[in-house]
Amino acid sequence: MPNLFYSPRYPRLLLGLYALWWLAWAYRPWVFKDWVLEHTLTVVWLAFLILTHRRFPFSNISYTLIFIHLCLHTIGAHYTYALVPYNDWTRALFGTTLNDLFGFERNHYDRLVHFSFGFLLAYPIREVFLRVAGAKGFWGYYLPVDLTMSFSMLYELIEWGTAMLFGGELGQAYLGTQGDLWDAHKDMALATCGAVISMSVVAFINWKFNRHFGEEWRKSLAIKSEKPLGEVKLRELMEKRDREK
């Protein structure tokens, strides 16, 4: 693998490439107001990554996965997700549309990006759990999936709130349900599926190269304290407070 991939300058290269990509797709977006809405969270996310880079640098693998997801999102923001002309692209390249090939009846670009949200971002989330929360064994794979599901649900709530706030064509363009009653449920399911696949791949790699893989799983699932919490812990805290008075 090229030495650049291991270089601390690699994230800056990705940031520069994404800036060029973003500028290219910022030219004459199809629905400008929707484009602004779509990139609001992009700006917040990039600002967070830049501001925390020195204190908590992700691995270059994580930055690469984040970069790919942002590039996919940028295309969706340019056209609005429901109107990304991927069928025109596949017709020009292969002589047939992707929808005809697989029998799709709607534009599925949004489904791709929701799947990529789970598949590409579960690993950076895993880094946070391992390096900050100290998650080990089973929890290092389950918690990224769980948080991906939570973020996916939160994003659907943001979409719903934004659509209710702005209403009309702008709200519908941002929501992008395309008349599917179960659109939000399918989006969350795809994000979850992507995260499960991602963590399964990571688990397989660790199982293959880490001879203590099984032992770590067993230890992570072992009971660390046999004493219940709840009212038992509350009584202990109250008794401790009384003794300290």
C-alpha positions in Angstrom: 0.0 0.0 0.0 1.4 3.5 -0.9 3.2 5.2 1.9 0.8 8.2 1.5 -2.0 6.1 3.1 0.0 5.9 6.3 1.0 9.6 6.2 -0.5 12.1 8.7 -1.0 14.3 5.7 -3.5 11.9 4.2 -6.6 13.4 5.9 -5.6 16.8 4.5 -5.4 15.3 1.0 -8.9 13.8 1.4 -10.2 17.1 2.7 -8.7 18.9 -0.3 -10.2 16.3 -2.7 -13.6 16.6 -1.1 -13.5 20.4 -1.4 -12.9 20.1 -5.1 -15.6 17.5 -5.4 -18.0 19.6 -3.5 -17.3 22.7 -5.6 -17.8 20.7 -8.8 -21.2 19.5 -7.6 -22.1 23.0 -6.2 -22.5 24.4 -9.7 -26.2 25.0 -10.5 -27.8 22.4 -8.2 -31.3 21.4 -9.4 -33.2 22.7 -6.4 -31.0 25.3 -4.6 -33.0 25.5 -1.4 -32.9 21.7 -1.0 -29.2 21.7 -1.7 -28.6 24.2 1.1 -30.7 22.0 3.5 -28.9 18.9 2.5 -25.5 20.4 3.2 -26.3 21.9 6.5 -25.4 18.7 8.3 -22.4 18.3 6.0 -21.0 21.6 7.2 -21.6 20.6 10.8 -20.0 17.2 10.4 -16.9 18.6 8.6 -16.5 21.3 11.2 -16.6 18.7 13.9 -14.0 16.5 12.2 -11.7 19.4 11.6 -12.0 20.9 15.1 -11.4 17.5 16.8 -8.7 16.2 14.5 -5.7 17.1 16.7 -7.3 15.8 19.9 -9.0 12.7 18.4 -7.6 11.8 14.9 -9.4 8.9 13.3 -7.5 6.3 11.4 -6.9 6.9 7.7 -9.2 4.0 7.0 -12.0 5.8 8.8 -11.3 9.1 7.1 -11.5 7.3 3.7 -14.8 5.7 4.6 -16.2 9.1 5.7 -14.9 10.7 2.5 -16.7 8.1 0.3 -19.9 8.6 2.1 -19.7 12.4 1.8 -19.0 12.1 -1.9 -22.1 10.0 -2.4 -24.2 12.4 -0.3 -22.9 15.4 -2.4 -24.2 13.9 -5.6 -27.6 13.4 -4.0 -27.7 16.9 -2.7 -26.9 18.3 -6.2 -29.9 16.6 -7.9 -32.1 16.0 -4.9 -32.0 12.3 -3.9 -35.2 11.4 -5.8 -33.9 12.8 -9.1 -30.3 11.5 -9.3 -30.1 10.3 -13.0 -28.2 7.1 -12.4 -30.4 5.4 -15.0 -29.1 7.8 -17.7 -25.6 7.1 -16.7 -26.0 3.3 -16.8 -27.8 3.6 -20.2 -24.9 5.6 -21.6 -22.4 3.1 -20.3 -24.1 -0.3 -20.7 -27.1 0.4 -23.0 -29.7 -0.4 -20.3 -30.9 1.3 -17.2 -30.3 0.0 -13.7 -34.0 0.1 -12.9 -34.8 -2.1 -16.0 -32.0 -4.5 -15.1 -33.2 -5.1 -11.5 -36.9 -4.3 -12.0 -36.9 -1.2 -9.8 -39.9 1.1 -10.0 -38.5 4.1 -8.1 -35.2 6.0 -7.9 -33.1 4.1 -5.4 -30.2 6.4 -5.0 -31.4 7.4 -1.5 -31.4 3.8 -0.6 -27.8 3.4 -1.6 -26.7 6.3 0.5 -28.7 5.1 3.6 -27.0 1.7 3.2 -23.6 3.4 2.8 -24.3 5.4 6.0 -24.3 2.1 7.9 -21.7 0.3 5.9 -19.2 3.1 5.7 -19.7 4.9 9.0 -20.0 2.0 11.4 -16.2 1.5 11.5 -15.4 5.2 12.5 -18.1 4.8 15.2 -16.4 1.6 16.3 -13.2 3.6 16.7 -14.9 6.0 19.1 -16.3 3.2 21.2 -13.0 1.3 21.4 -10.8 4.4 22.0 -13.0 6.5 24.2 -15.5 4.1 25.9 -13.1 1.2 26.1 -15.5 -1.2 24.5 -14.1 -4.7 24.1 -15.1 -8.0 22.6 -18.8 -8.3 21.6 -19.6 -4.7 22.6 -17.0 -3.4 20.1 -19.2 -4.8 17.3 -22.7 -4.5 18.7 -22.5 -0.8 19.9 -21.5 0.6 16.5 -24.5 -1.1 15.0 -26.7 0.1 17.8 -25.5 3.7 17.5 -25.8 3.6 13.7 -29.5 2.6 14.1 -30.0 5.4 16.6 -28.4 8.0 14.2 -30.5 6.7 11.3 -33.6 7.1 13.4 -32.5 10.6 14.5 -31.9 11.6 10.8 -35.4 10.4 9.9 -36.8 12.6 12.6 -34.8 15.5 11.4 -36.1 14.9 7.8 -39.7 14.8 9.2 -39.3 17.9 11.2 -37.7 19.8 8.3 -40.4 18.7 5.9 -43.1 19.9 8.4 -41.3 23.2 8.9 -40.8 24.1 5.3 -43.7 22.2 3.7 -44.6 22.3 0.0 -42.2 21.2 -2.7 -39.1 22.0 -0.7 -40.2 19.8 2.2 -41.1 16.9 -0.2 -37.8 17.3 -2.0 -35.9 17.0 1.2 -38.0 14.2 2.6 -37.7 12.2 -0.7 -40.3 9.5 0.1 -41.4 9.2 -3.5 -44.8 8.1 -2.3 -43.5 5.2 -0.3 -45.4 4.9 3.0 -42.6 2.8 4.5 -39.7 4.9 3.2 -38.3 5.9 6.6 -38.5 2.3 7.8 -36.7 0.9 4.8 -34.0 3.6 5.1 -33.4 2.7 8.7 -33.4 -1.0 7.8 -30.8 -0.5 5.1 -28.5 1.6 7.3 -28.7 -1.2 9.9 -28.0 -3.8 7.3 -25.0 -1.9 6.2 -23.7 -1.6 9.7 -24.2 -5.3 10.4 -22.3 -6.2 7.2 -19.5 -3.8 8.1 -19.1 -5.1 11.6 -19.3 -8.7 10.4 -16.3 -8.0 8.0 -14.3 -6.4 10.8 -15.1 -9.3 13.2 -14.0 -11.8 10.6 -10.7 -10.0 10.0 -10.1 -9.8 13.8 -11.1 -13.5 14.2 -8.6 -14.4 11.4 -5.6 -12.5 12.8 -6.3 -12.2 16.6 -5.8 -15.5 18.4 -7.5 -14.1 21.5 -10.7 -13.1 19.6 -12.9 -15.7 21.3 -11.4 -15.1 24.8 -12.1 -11.3 24.4 -15.7 -12.1 23.5 -16.2 -14.3 26.5 -14.7 -11.8 28.9 -16.8 -9.0 27.4 -20.0 -11.0 28.1 -19.1 -12.1 31.6 -20.9 -10.5 34.5 -18.6 -7.9 36.0 -20.7 -7.3 39.2 -23.2 -9.6 40.7 -24.8 -6.8 42.8 -27.9 -5.2 41.2 -28.2 -1.5 40.6 -31.4 0.5 40.8 -32.8 0.7 44.4 -29.8 -1.2 45.7 -27.3 1.3 44.4 -29.6 4.2 45.4 -29.6 2.9 49.0 -25.8 2.7 49.0 -25.5 6.2 47.8 -28.0 7.5 50.4 -26.2 5.7 53.2 -22.8 7.0 51.9 -24.2 10.5 52.0 -25.5 10.1 55.5 -22.1 8.8 56.7 -20.3 11.8 55.2 -22.6 14.4 56.9 
